């Protein structure tokens, strides 16, 4: 069954994409939850017209995302945590990275940040998804707290 996504759906597609899914998935989950609508001929025409009108705005959003990616690449983050023999108490998570970025003036939702579970002192990388085509890597340094 062909549907038009209204919102981004992980592992399926982004908003305004036309995708094929099984009818049960569309009728029982995507459409009732407001994630999609049926891709009729008229709906496809409306979508094409909307995409044409929004192309200029999308180009600006993409350029802003690329500029922010360059800024993030040159913005190392340092976390000072309690540690014993290289192992830290707790973990550094995507929420911690989002909070540290917000303190530096960059607002990013924590769900758009991918970071492995950091449980030891060292150097790490976090991937920040800024746009469907733009991802930025942020250097993370985790150091032990001085006593």
C-alpha positions in Angstrom: 0.0 0.0 0.0 1.3 3.4 -0.9 1.2 6.1 1.7 2.5 9.7 2.2 4.3 10.2 5.5 3.1 13.2 7.5 5.9 12.9 10.2 9.3 11.3 10.2 9.1 7.6 11.0 12.3 6.0 12.1 13.5 3.1 9.8 10.7 4.0 7.3 11.2 7.5 5.9 10.9 11.3 6.4 7.9 13.6 6.3 6.5 14.0 2.7 8.1 10.8 1.5 5.9 8.4 -0.5 6.6 4.8 0.7 5.2 1.3 0.2 4.2 -0.5 3.4 1.9 -3.5 4.2 -1.8 -2.5 4.4 -2.1 -3.7 8.0 0.8 -1.5 9.1 -0.7 1.5 7.3 -4.3 1.0 8.3 -3.7 -0.2 11.9 -0.8 2.0 13.0 0.5 4.7 10.7 -2.8 6.3 9.6 -4.6 6.2 13.0 -1.6 7.6 14.8 -1.4 10.5 12.3 2.0 9.5 10.9 0.7 9.0 7.3 -2.1 9.4 4.9 -3.2 7.3 1.9 -1.3 8.3 -1.3 -4.2 9.0 -3.7 -3.7 10.7 -7.0 -5.0 14.0 -5.7 -2.9 13.7 -2.5 0.2 13.2 -4.7 -0.6 16.3 -6.7 -1.0 18.4 -3.6 2.2 17.0 -2.2 4.1 17.8 -5.4 2.8 21.4 -5.4 3.7 21.9 -1.7 7.2 20.5 -2.2 7.8 22.8 -5.2 6.8 25.8 -3.1 8.9 24.8 -0.2 12.1 24.0 -2.1 13.6 27.4 -1.5 12.9 27.2 2.3 14.4 23.7 2.5 17.6 24.9 0.8 18.0 27.6 3.5 17.4 25.0 6.2 20.0 22.7 4.7 22.6 25.5 4.5 21.9 26.4 8.1 22.3 22.8 9.2 25.7 22.5 7.3 26.9 25.7 9.0 25.9 24.3 12.4 27.7 21.0 11.5 30.9 23.0 10.8 30.5 24.8 14.1 30.0 21.5 16.0 33.0 19.9 14.4 35.2 22.6 16.0 33.4 22.5 19.4 35.1 19.9 21.6 33.2 19.1 24.8 34.9 18.1 28.1 33.1 16.2 30.9 34.6 16.1 34.3 33.2 13.1 36.2 33.8 11.2 39.4 36.0 8.2 38.5 38.0 5.5 40.2 40.8 3.7 38.3 39.5 5.0 34.9 35.9 3.8 35.4 33.4 6.5 36.0 30.4 6.4 38.3 27.3 6.3 36.1 27.7 7.1 32.4 27.9 10.1 30.0 24.7 9.9 27.8 23.1 11.8 25.0 21.2 13.9 27.5 24.5 15.0 29.0 25.9 15.9 25.6 22.7 17.9 24.7 23.0 19.8 28.0 26.7 20.6 27.4 25.9 21.8 23.9 23.1 24.0 25.2 25.5 25.5 27.7 27.7 26.5 24.7 24.7 28.0 22.9 23.8 25.2 20.5 20.3 23.8 21.0 19.9 20.1 19.9 17.3 17.6 21.0 18.8 14.7 22.8 17.0 12.2 20.6 19.1 13.5 17.6 22.4 12.7 19.4 23.9 9.2 19.1 26.6 8.3 21.6 27.8 5.0 22.8 27.5 4.3 26.5 30.6 6.1 28.0 31.7 4.4 31.2 35.4 5.0 31.2 37.7 8.0 31.0 38.9 8.8 27.5 38.2 10.3 24.0 34.9 9.6 22.3 32.8 10.8 19.3 29.1 11.7 19.3 27.1 11.9 16.1 24.5 14.7 16.0 21.8 14.5 13.4 21.0 18.0 12.3 19.1 17.4 9.0 18.2 14.3 7.0 21.3 14.9 4.9 23.6 16.5 7.5 25.3 14.8 10.5 28.0 16.2 12.6 30.6 14.6 14.8 31.4 16.2 18.2 34.6 15.3 20.0 34.0 14.3 23.6 36.7 14.1 26.3 35.9 12.5 29.6 38.3 13.2 32.4 38.4 12.2 36.1 37.6 14.7 38.7 40.5 15.9 40.8 40.2 15.2 44.5 
